[in-house]
């Protein structure tokens, strides 16, 4: 019985370092690794992703599929249920090693009917719905925070840097004993904007 490891990142700027750590800590014996090309979209149905399809073709009854977190494999409710049905059909076990699903056997079956347990389906749908909700909530909170800041007269984005002609004055004031924080407040910039922190006189 083989241990099949699946890894994926959403953009080519990300790495699998965290997944590697979680899976290494799991102590998986003789893993056969299937890693998607960087940037393989979360929106693409898992059963259409090249490396996951290759994993399913390679797998045999009794094998175990290992992932660091469920959302490395699936995102939406229907994706999860589709994948679980295929794993159940092919008699594969799914092991998730981190996150909300790590303590659950998502491929557990009813002892008499052999179907996926209804309670498992319910828990999967509930937790997946929460996962889908999180990005939307984050966007809403960010938008509301920006609107609140604008109402107070604050503008978004990075604070401006110190203009070139005032840098000499800032250095003199720094040498006279003014703190970086007070100089930053006085010039309306962040404490990292001027040269005094990066290159103290």
Residue pairs with C-beta under 8 A, 6 or more apart in sequence:
1 60
1 62
1 63
1 64
2 30
2 32
2 58
2 59
2 60
2 63
2 64
3 28
3 29
3 30
3 31
3 32
3 63
3 64
3 66
4 31
4 32
4 34
4 55
4 58
4 59
4 63
4 64
4 65
4 66
5 23
5 28
5 31
5 32
5 33
5 34
5 66
5 67
6 34
6 35
6 51
6 52
6 55
6 65
6 66
6 67
6 72
6 73
7 16
7 19
7 20
7 23
7 33
7 34
7 35
7 36
7 67
7 68
7 72
8 35
8 36
8 40
8 49
8 51
8 72
8 73
9 15
9 16
9 36
9 38
9 39
9 40
10 39
10 40
10 41
10 42
11 38
11 39
12 38
12 39
14 38
16 35
18 68
19 68
19 69
19 72
22 68
22 69
22 97
22 98
23 31
23 66
23 68
23 97
25 97
26 66
26 95
26 97
28 66
31 66
32 58
34 51
34 52
34 54
34 55
34 58
35 51
36 49
36 50
36 51
36 52
37 50
37 51
40 49
40 50
40 51
42 71
42 75
43 75
45 79
45 82
46 52
46 73
46 74
46 79
46 82
46 83
47 53
47 56
47 82
47 83
47 86
52 73
55 65
56 86
56 90
59 65
59 90
59 92
61 90
61 91
61 92
62 91
62 92
62 93
63 92
63 93
64 92
64 93
64 94
64 95
65 87
65 92
65 93
65 94
65 95
66 95
66 97
67 73
67 94
67 95
67 96
67 97
68 96
68 97
68 98
68 99
69 96
69 97
69 98
69 99
69 101
70 80
70 96
70 99
70 100
70 101
70 106
70 128
71 99
71 131
73 83
74 80
74 83
74 128
75 128
75 131
75 132
76 128
76 132
77 124
77 125
77 128
77 129
77 132
80 124
80 125
80 128
81 121
81 124
81 125
84 94
84 106
84 107
84 116
84 120
84 121
84 124
85 116
87 93
87 94
87 107
88 107
88 109
88 115
88 116
92 107
93 105
93 107
94 106
94 107
96 102
96 104
96 106
100 127
101 124
101 127
104 120
104 123
105 120
106 120
106 124
107 116
108 116
108 117
108 120
109 115
109 116
109 117
110 116
110 117
146 156
149 155
149 156
150 156
158 190
159 188
159 189
159 190
159 193
160 188
160 189
160 193
161 189
161 193
161 194
162 170
162 187
162 189
162 193
162 194
162 195
166 187
167 194
167 195
170 183
170 187
170 194
170 195
170 196
171 195
171 196
171 201
173 183
174 180
174 183
174 196
174 200
174 201
175 201
180 191
180 194
180 196
180 197
181 191
183 194
183 196
184 190
184 191
184 193
184 194
187 194
191 197
192 198
